[in-house]
Amino acid sequence: MGLFGKSEEKDEGDTPPAVAKKNDDKHRQRQDSEVPSTVCPCAFGNRALDWMKGFIEIKPFNVEPRMAQMRWDEIRRENPLMYRNRHLGCFLCKHIDPLRACCPAPLQECTLFPLLFPIATHITFLPFGQAVTSARHEKVCCCSLGTQGCIACSALAWPFYFCALPAPLTCCTSPVVFSFTGAFLTAYQRYKIVKAYGIDDDHLDDYFGDHVGSDACKLALDCCCYPCAAWHQNVFLQEMRAFGHAEEAGDIVVTREPGGV
């Protein structure tokens, strides 16, 4: 009570508990929305990283989880030199007569070319566009890309080449390319795939252990060897798309036994 009557200012104790809790929740939500999903020294860097992550869309197909786990482990175990796939193999050895005569039939199914080189090494942004096309179920125009997939490739090509070593615009002529953008997107896409398909990807725990420092070691390994990781993820996503479409059409029945299709 003031000197000339009741004071106009409200005491904090006069606020009902329900209203106070509601205001606290709104304040907490506003603070959470202001926190960036990525950590970068500058605000522009956070916006750029969030913008690039928006092009990665992983919509899992209706595939048996055990089948997805089996194919994820098998592709990684075989590596680009030993893995064979007649649908994803080198198209030059299949359609050009001189090369088809010189290359044996088993080697024609090798995915070393073009999925590892040059796609995973020099044009890593192409698989991300293919992932967008698969996630949005677009009609394929060319190179397994739809309309939104082409837009994603065109938008990611610039940061990929301008954040690469050697100098920008000389990556196409260099046999070895390291793109910081490609390393970041590949490591993030692996996280999205593992989460979408429920994959248990703890094969590095034997080397690094299962603790906080192991996550940093795994992330550093994925970034340093991102072309092999990009090849692995690209092959896996294309296989999951093929299995999903075939099972929806009733062409195959995926069993629960390892290797059974």
C-alpha positions in Angstrom: 0.0 0.0 0.0 1.5 3.3 -1.1 1.3 6.7 0.6 -1.7 7.8 -1.4 -3.4 4.4 -1.9 -2.5 1.2 -3.6 0.6 1.3 -5.8 0.2 0.8 -9.5 3.2 -1.5 -9.7 2.4 -5.1 -9.1 4.5 -7.1 -6.8 6.0 -10.3 -8.2 4.1 -12.2 -5.6 0.8 -11.0 -7.0 1.4 -12.9 -10.3 -0.5 -16.2 -10.4 1.8 -19.3 -10.6 0.2 -20.5 -13.8 0.8 -17.2 -15.6 4.4 -17.1 -14.3 5.1 -20.6 -15.5 3.6 -19.8 -18.9 5.8 -16.7 -19.2 8.8 -18.7 -18.3 8.0 -21.3 -20.9 7.7 -18.6 -23.6 10.9 -17.1 -22.5 12.7 -20.5 -22.6 11.3 -21.3 -26.0 12.4 -17.9 -27.3 15.9 -18.6 -26.0 16.0 -22.1 -27.5 15.0 -20.7 -30.9 17.7 -18.2 -30.8 20.4 -20.8 -30.2 21.9 -21.9 -33.5 22.0 -25.6 -34.4 25.7 -25.3 -35.3 28.6 -23.7 -33.5 30.7 -21.2 -35.5 32.6 -18.1 -34.3 30.4 -15.9 -36.5 26.7 -15.6 -37.1 27.2 -15.7 -40.8 29.0 -19.0 -40.5 26.1 -20.5 -38.5 23.6 -19.4 -41.2 25.8 -20.8 -44.0 26.1 -24.2 -42.3 22.4 -24.4 -41.5 21.7 -23.4 -45.2 23.9 -26.2 -46.5 22.4 -28.8 -44.0 19.0 -27.9 -45.4 19.9 -29.6 -48.7 20.4 -33.0 -47.0 17.1 -34.8 -46.7 17.0 -38.5 -45.8 13.6 -40.1 -46.0 14.0 -43.8 -45.3 12.3 -46.3 -47.6 10.2 -49.2 -46.3 13.1 -51.6 -45.8 13.6 -54.2 -43.2 15.9 -52.7 -40.5 18.0 -55.8 -40.4 18.5 -55.6 -44.1 19.6 -52.0 -43.9 22.0 -52.9 -41.1 23.4 -55.8 -43.1 23.9 -53.7 -46.3 25.5 -50.8 -44.4 28.1 -53.2 -42.8 28.6 -55.2 -46.0 29.3 -52.2 -48.2 31.8 -50.8 -45.7 33.5 -54.1 -45.3 33.9 -54.7 -49.1 35.3 -51.1 -49.7 35.4 -49.5 -53.2 38.0 -52.0 -54.5 36.1 -55.2 -53.7 32.5 -54.2 -53.8 30.5 -55.3 -56.9 27.1 -54.1 -58.1 26.0 -54.8 -61.7 23.5 -51.9 -61.6 26.0 -49.3 -60.2 29.1 -50.5 -61.9 31.2 -48.8 -64.6 28.9 -47.9 -67.5 31.9 -47.5 -69.9 32.9 -51.1 -69.7 29.4 -52.2 -70.4 28.5 -50.1 -73.4 31.8 -49.4 -75.2 33.1 -52.3 -77.2 36.9 -51.9 -76.9 36.7 -51.5 -73.1 34.1 -54.2 -72.8 36.4 -56.7 -74.6 39.4 -55.8 -72.4 37.6 -55.6 -69.1 36.5 -59.0 -67.6 32.9 -59.4 -66.6 33.4 -59.3 -62.8 35.4 -56.1 -63.1 32.6 -54.4 -65.0 30.6 -54.4 -61.8 33.2 -52.5 -59.9 32.0 -49.2 -58.4 35.5 -47.6 -58.2 34.6 -45.7 -61.3 32.6 -43.5 -61.4 31.1 -43.6 -57.8 34.4 -43.1 -56.1 36.3 -41.3 -58.8 35.2 -38.7 -59.8 31.9 -38.5 -58.0 33.1 -38.9 -54.4 36.4 -37.2 -54.9 35.6 -34.3 -57.3 31.9 -33.8 -57.5 30.8 -34.8 -54.0 27.7 -32.5 -54.2 26.1 -34.8 -56.7 25.1 -37.5 -54.1 23.5 -34.9 -51.9 21.3 -33.8 -54.8 20.4 -37.5 -55.4 19.4 -37.8 -51.8 17.1 -34.8 -52.1 15.5 -36.3 -55.2 14.9 -39.6 -53.4 13.6 -38.0 -50.2 11.0 -35.9 -52.2 10.2 -38.8 -54.6 10.8 -36.6 -57.6 10.7 -37.7 -61.2 14.2 -38.4 -62.4 15.5 -36.2 -65.2 19.1 -37.1 -65.6 21.9 -38.5 -63.4 19.3 -39.7 -60.9 18.4 -36.1 -60.2 15.0 -34.4 -60.1 14.1 -30.7 -60.2 14.9 -30.0 -56.5 18.0 -32.3 -56.7 19.4 -30.2 -59.6 18.8 -27.1 -57.5 20.6 -28.6 -54.6 23.6 -29.6 -56.7 23.8 -26.2 -58.3 23.7 -24.4 -55.0 26.2 -26.7 -53.3 28.7 -26.7 -56.1 29.9 -23.1 -55.4 30.7 -23.6 -51.7 32.2 -27.0 -52.5 34.8 -25.7 -54.9 35.5 -22.3 -53.3 36.2 -24.0 -49.9 38.6 -26.6 -51.3 42.3 -27.3 -51.6 44.0 -26.7 -54.0 42.9 -23.2 -54.9 39.3 -22.6 -56.2 38.6 -23.4 -59.8 41.7 -25.6 -60.1 40.1 -28.6 -58.4 38.9 -30.0 -61.7 42.4 -30.4 -63.0 43.9 -31.7 -59.7 44.0 -35.4 -59.0 43.6 -34.9 -55.3 41.0 -32.5 -53.9 40.0 -31.8 -50.3 36.8 -29.8 -49.8 35.9 -28.6 -46.3 32.3 -28.2 -47.4 32.3 -31.8 -48.7 33.8 -33.1 -45.5 31.3 -31.3 -43.3 28.3 -32.4 -45.4 29.5 -36.0 -45.6 29.9 -36.3 -41.9 26.5 -34.7 -41.3 24.8 -37.0 -43.9 26.2 -40.0 -42.1 24.5 -38.9 -38.9 21.2 -38.4 -40.8 21.4 -41.9 -42.4 22.2 -43.6 -39.1 19.3 -41.9 -37.4 16.8 -42.4 -40.2 17.5 -46.1 -40.7 18.3 -46.9 -37.1 21.7 -48.3 -37.9 24.1 -49.3 -35.2 27.4 -47.9 -36.5 29.8 -48.6 -33.6 32.5 -50.3 -35.6 35.1 -47.8 -34.4 34.5 -48.3 -30.7 37.1 -51.1 -30.7 39.7 -48.5 -31.6 38.6 -45.3 -29.9 36.4 -46.7 -27.2 32.9 -45.6 -26.2 33.3 -42.2 -24.5 33.1 -38.5 -25.2 36.5 -38.3 -26.9 35.6 -41.1 -29.3 32.9 -39.0 -31.0 35.5 -36.4 -31.9 37.8 -39.0 -33.2 35.1 -40.6 -35.4 34.1 -37.2 -36.7 37.7 -36.3 -37.5 38.1 -39.6 -39.3 35.0 -39.1 -41.4 36.1 -35.6 -42.4 39.6 -36.6 -43.3 38.5 -39.7 -45.4 35.3 -38.1 -46.6 35.5 -39.4 -50.3 35.4 -43.0 -49.0 32.6 -42.1 -46.6 30.7 -40.3 -49.4 31.1 -43.4 -51.7 29.8 -45.6 -48.9 26.7 -43.5 -48.2 26.0 -43.0 -51.9 26.0 -46.7 -52.6 23.9 -47.5 -49.5 21.2 -44.9 -50.4 21.0 -46.1 -53.9 20.6 -49.7 -52.7 17.9 -48.7 -50.2 16.0 -46.8 -53.0 16.2 -49.9 -55.3 15.1 -52.3 -52.5 12.3 -49.9 -51.4 10.9 -49.5 -54.9 11.2 -53.2 -55.7 9.4 -54.2 -52.5 6.6 -51.6 -53.0 6.1 -53.1 -56.5 6.0 -56.6 -55.1 9.0 -57.7 -57.2 11.0 -59.0 -54.2 10.3 -60.0 -50.7 13.0 -59.0 -48.2 13.5 -61.7 -45.6 14.8 -61.4 -42.1 17.7 -63.7 -42.8 21.1 -62.2 -43.6 21.6 -62.2 -47.3 18.1 -63.4 -48.1 16.2 -61.5 -50.7 
